[in-house]
Amino acid sequence: MIVDVSKKILIVGLGLLGGSYARVLKRFGFHISAITKEQSSIDYALNEGMIDEGTTHLDERIIGEADLVIFALYPHIFIEWIEKNQKLLKSGAIITDVTGVKRSIVYKIQDMLRDDVEFIAAHPMAGREVSGVENSTDKMFAGANYIVTPTDKNSPEAINTCLELGRLLGFSNVTTLSPEEHDEMIGFLSQLTHCIAITLMTCNDKENMEKFTGDSFRDLTRIARINDLMWSELFIANKDALLSQMDMFINKFNELKAMLEAEDIDSMREMMRHSTKRRALFDKK
C-alpha cells in the first residue's frame, strides 16, 4: 500500500521523529498531513514544505482521509488518543508508531482497536540529542535500524506496508521481532546504555572536569543529555527487562573490578580482547 503515492499519510506528533518522517516521505510525493500540539510546529513544517496541511486540533476530515497514520507520541498519550479518537479513523486505515517499548502498548491497542483498523507497531532506532520539528532531518535514518513488531493479529498487507515504510525512509536494516524479543533487546542496546550514561554523568560532581575531559568521556556520555519525561516512562514500561539487563551489567562490571583488585592482568586482557572482537560487529558498514 505504501508505494502508492495517491495514499494519504497523517503524522500525529510533529516533533523530531515525526518531522523527519515527513521530510523523507514528502520527497516521494505523498500527501502529508500533521496534527500536533504547537501551531509554531505546523507553521514551520508548512514553510519548509514538509507537509501539505496541518492542525493543532482533531480535524475529522484530515483524520478520516488518512490511509496510513503514523503516531509519534509518548506511549501513554498514544494509548489515550486511540481510546478517545479511534472513531475518527478511516475504515481500512493502517496505523503505526515510533514508540521505544512494545509489550505495554501493542497488545493493549490491538485489543481496543476497531476491527476495520489495523495497528502494526514499529521502532525506528534513530534519534538525536535535540528535539522539535526544527531539528528534524531527512538524513537521520541513513545507517540506522528499523524494527517491525508484528503479532498474530496483523495481516501480511499491514506487515509489508510497515516494512516498506522503513525502506522508503532510508533505514539500512529493516527487520522484524516479536514485541517480547524487541523489549528484551531494547532493554540492553538502548535503555541500559542510557542508564550507564546517566550514572556516569552523575557519579562524580567534581567542578571543572569539563575543562580536562577527552573524547572517550564525551562519546560515552553523549546520550546523557536526555528527555527525562520520555525516558523515565520508557524505563518503567520495560521495567522487568531493563532490571535484568542492569543486573547482567553490574555482574560483569564486578568481575572486572575483582580482576583489578587481584591485579589479574591476564584475565583483564582476555576480557579486553573479547570486547574488541565484539565491538567490531557493531561498526556501521
C-alpha positions as CSV (number, residue, x, y, z in Angstrom):
1,M,0.0,0.0,0.0
2,I,2.7,2.5,1.0
3,V,4.3,2.7,-2.5
4,D,1.0,4.1,-3.9
5,V,1.7,7.9,-3.7
6,S,-2.0,8.6,-4.1
7,K,-2.4,7.3,-0.5
8,K,-2.6,10.0,2.2
9,I,-0.3,9.9,5.2
10,L,-1.1,11.5,8.6
11,I,1.6,12.1,11.2
12,V,0.3,12.6,14.7
13,G,3.1,14.3,16.8
14,L,5.3,16.6,14.7
15,G,8.5,16.6,16.6
16,L,12.0,15.3,15.8
17,L,10.9,11.9,14.6
18,G,7.6,12.9,13.1
19,G,9.2,15.8,11.3
20,S,12.0,13.6,9.9
21,Y,9.4,11.1,8.6
22,A,7.5,14.0,6.9
23,R,10.7,15.3,5.3
24,V,11.5,11.9,3.7
25,L,8.0,10.9,2.7
26,K,7.2,14.2,1.1
27,R,10.0,13.7,-1.3
28,F,8.2,10.7,-2.7
29,G,5.1,12.7,-3.5
30,F,2.8,11.6,-0.7
31,H,0.2,13.9,0.6
32,I,1.4,14.5,4.1
33,S,-0.8,16.0,6.9
34,A,0.0,16.5,10.5
35,I,-1.6,17.0,13.9
36,T,0.5,18.3,16.7
37,K,0.3,20.5,19.8
38,E,2.1,23.7,18.8
39,Q,0.9,25.9,15.9
40,S,4.6,27.0,15.5
41,S,5.5,23.4,14.6
42,I,2.8,23.4,11.9
43,D,3.9,26.8,10.6
44,Y,7.5,25.6,10.4
45,A,6.6,22.4,8.6
46,L,4.4,24.3,6.1
47,N,7.1,26.8,5.4
48,E,9.7,24.1,4.9
49,G,7.4,22.2,2.5
50,M,7.4,19.2,4.7
51,I,3.6,18.8,4.9
52,D,0.7,19.7,2.8
53,E,-1.6,20.7,5.7
54,G,-1.6,20.6,9.5
55,T,-3.6,21.5,12.5
56,T,-3.4,21.6,16.3
57,H,-6.9,20.2,16.8
58,L,-8.7,17.0,15.9
59,D,-9.7,17.7,12.4
60,E,-12.2,15.0,11.4
61,R,-11.6,15.4,7.7
62,I,-7.8,15.1,7.9
63,I,-8.0,12.1,10.2
64,G,-10.8,10.4,8.2
65,E,-9.0,10.8,4.9
66,A,-5.7,9.2,6.1
67,D,-4.8,5.8,4.7
68,L,-1.7,5.5,6.9
69,V,-1.4,7.2,10.3
70,I,2.0,7.4,12.0
71,F,1.8,8.1,15.7
72,A,5.0,9.8,17.1
73,L,3.7,10.2,20.6
74,Y,4.7,9.2,24.1
75,P,3.3,5.7,24.9
76,H,0.6,6.8,27.3
77,I,-0.5,9.6,25.1
78,F,-0.7,7.2,22.1
79,I,-3.0,4.9,24.1
80,E,-5.2,7.8,25.3
81,W,-5.5,9.1,21.7
82,I,-6.7,5.7,20.4
83,E,-9.1,5.3,23.4
84,K,-10.7,8.7,22.7
85,N,-10.4,9.2,19.0
86,Q,-10.3,5.9,17.1
87,K,-13.8,6.5,15.9
88,L,-12.4,9.2,13.6
89,L,-10.1,6.9,11.7
90,K,-11.0,5.7,8.2
91,S,-12.2,2.2,7.7
92,G,-9.3,0.2,6.4
93,A,-6.7,2.6,7.7
94,I,-3.4,1.2,8.9
95,I,-1.7,2.8,11.9
96,T,1.8,2.5,13.1
97,D,4.1,4.2,15.7
98,V,7.7,5.1,16.6
99,T,7.4,4.0,20.3
100,G,10.5,2.6,22.0
101,V,8.6,-0.1,24.0
102,K,6.2,-2.6,22.6
103,R,4.7,-5.1,25.0
104,S,3.0,-2.5,27.1
105,I,1.2,-0.8,24.2
106,V,0.9,-3.2,21.2
107,Y,-1.5,-5.7,22.7
108,K,-3.4,-3.1,24.6
109,I,-4.0,-1.0,21.5
110,Q,-4.8,-4.0,19.3
111,D,-7.3,-5.3,21.8
112,M,-9.2,-1.9,22.0
113,L,-8.9,-1.1,18.3
114,R,-11.9,-1.4,15.9
115,D,-11.9,-4.5,13.7
116,D,-11.7,-2.4,10.5
117,V,-8.5,-0.5,11.5
118,E,-5.1,-2.3,12.0
119,F,-2.2,-1.4,14.2
120,I,1.3,-2.6,13.1
121,A,4.0,-1.4,15.5
122,A,7.5,-0.3,14.6
123,H,10.5,1.2,16.2
124,P,12.9,3.5,14.3
125,M,16.3,3.0,16.0
126,A,17.4,6.6,15.4
127,G,17.4,9.9,17.2
128,R,19.4,12.9,18.2
129,E,20.2,14.7,21.5
130,V,17.8,17.5,20.5
131,S,14.0,17.7,20.0
132,G,11.4,19.5,18.0
133,V,10.5,19.6,14.3
134,E,13.0,22.3,13.6
135,N,15.8,19.8,14.3
136,S,14.3,17.1,12.1
137,T,16.3,15.9,9.1
138,D,15.9,13.6,6.1
139,K,19.3,12.2,6.8
140,M,18.5,10.8,10.3
141,F,17.7,7.2,9.2
142,A,20.7,6.5,7.0
143,G,22.7,3.7,8.5
144,A,20.1,3.1,11.2
145,N,17.9,0.1,12.1
146,Y,14.1,-0.2,11.8
147,I,12.2,-2.9,13.7
148,V,8.7,-4.0,12.9
149,T,7.0,-6.0,15.8
150,P,4.0,-7.9,14.3
151,T,1.6,-10.1,16.3
152,D,-0.8,-12.8,15.2
153,K,-3.4,-10.0,14.8
154,N,-1.5,-8.4,11.9
155,S,-2.2,-9.1,8.2
156,P,0.5,-9.7,5.7
157,E,-0.5,-6.5,3.9
158,A,0.0,-4.4,7.0
159,I,3.3,-6.0,7.9
160,N,4.6,-5.5,4.3
161,T,3.3,-1.9,4.4
162,C,5.3,-1.2,7.6
163,L,8.4,-2.9,6.2
164,E,8.2,-0.9,3.0
165,L,7.8,2.3,5.1
166,G,11.1,1.6,6.8
167,R,12.8,1.0,3.4
168,L,11.4,4.2,2.0
169,L,12.6,6.2,5.0
170,G,16.1,5.1,4.2
171,F,16.9,2.7,7.1
172,S,19.8,0.5,6.3
173,N,18.4,-2.6,8.1
174,V,14.7,-3.3,8.2
175,T,13.7,-6.4,10.3
176,T,11.0,-8.0,12.4
177,L,10.9,-9.1,16.1
178,S,8.1,-10.1,18.4
179,P,7.2,-7.4,21.0
180,E,8.8,-9.6,23.6
181,E,12.0,-10.0,21.7
182,H,12.1,-6.3,20.9
183,D,11.7,-5.2,24.6
184,E,14.5,-7.6,25.7
185,M,16.8,-6.4,23.0
186,I,16.0,-2.7,23.5
187,G,16.5,-3.1,27.3
188,F,20.1,-3.9,26.5
189,L,21.0,-1.9,23.4
190,S,19.2,1.3,24.2
191,Q,17.8,1.5,27.7
192,L,20.8,0.1,29.6
193,T,23.2,2.3,27.6
194,H,21.2,5.3,28.7
195,C,21.3,4.2,32.3
196,I,25.0,3.8,32.1
197,A,25.4,7.3,30.6
198,I,23.2,8.9,33.2
199,T,25.1,7.1,36.0
200,L,28.5,8.0,34.7
201,M,27.4,11.6,34.2
202,T,26.2,11.9,37.8
203,C,28.5,9.8,39.9
204,N,31.2,12.4,40.1
205,D,30.2,16.1,40.5
206,K,33.7,17.5,40.9
207,E,33.8,21.0,39.5
208,N,35.6,22.0,36.2
209,M,36.0,18.4,35.0
210,E,34.6,19.5,31.6
211,K,37.8,21.5,31.1
212,F,40.0,18.4,31.1
213,T,37.9,15.7,29.5
214,G,38.8,13.8,26.4
215,D,36.7,12.3,23.6
216,S,36.2,9.0,25.4
217,F,34.1,10.6,28.1
218,R,32.2,12.7,25.6
219,D,31.5,9.6,23.5
220,L,30.3,7.5,26.4
221,T,28.0,10.3,27.8
222,R,26.6,11.7,24.5
223,I,23.2,10.2,25.3
224,A,23.2,11.6,28.9
225,R,21.6,14.7,27.5
226,I,18.2,13.1,27.9
227,N,14.5,13.8,27.8
228,D,13.7,12.8,31.4
229,L,9.9,12.7,30.8
230,M,10.1,10.3,27.9
231,W,12.9,8.1,29.1
232,S,11.5,7.6,32.6
233,E,8.2,6.4,31.1
234,L,10.1,4.1,28.8
235,F,12.2,2.7,31.7
236,I,9.0,1.9,33.7
237,A,7.2,0.4,30.8
238,N,10.1,-2.1,30.3
239,K,11.0,-2.4,34.0
240,D,11.5,-6.2,34.1
241,A,13.6,-6.5,31.0
242,L,15.7,-3.4,32.0
243,L,16.3,-4.6,35.5
244,S,17.5,-7.9,34.2
245,Q,20.0,-6.2,31.8
246,M,21.2,-3.9,34.7
247,D,21.9,-7.0,36.8
248,M,23.9,-8.5,34.0
249,F,25.9,-5.3,33.6
250,I,26.6,-5.0,37.3
251,N,27.8,-8.6,37.5
252,K,30.2,-8.2,34.6
253,F,31.4,-4.8,36.0
254,N,32.1,-6.5,39.3
255,E,34.1,-9.2,37.5
256,L,36.3,-6.6,36.0
257,K,36.6,-4.9,39.4
258,A,37.7,-8.2,41.0
259,M,40.3,-8.7,38.3
260,L,41.7,-5.2,39.0
261,E,41.7,-5.8,42.8
262,A,43.6,-9.1,42.2
263,E,45.9,-7.5,39.6
264,D,44.9,-10.3,37.3
265,I,46.3,-8.9,34.1
266,D,45.8,-12.0,32.0
267,S,42.0,-12.0,32.7
268,M,41.7,-8.3,32.1
269,R,43.4,-8.6,28.8
270,E,41.2,-11.5,27.8
271,M,38.1,-9.5,28.6
272,M,39.5,-6.6,26.6
273,R,40.3,-8.8,23.6
274,H,36.7,-10.2,23.8
275,S,35.4,-6.6,24.0
276,T,37.4,-5.6,20.9
277,K,36.2,-8.6,18.9
278,R,32.6,-8.0,19.8
279,R,32.8,-4.2,19.1
280,A,33.8,-4.8,15.6
281,L,30.5,-6.5,14.9
282,F,28.7,-3.2,15.7
283,D,30.6,-1.0,13.3
284,K,28.4,0.5,10.6
285,K,29.3,-0.9,7.2
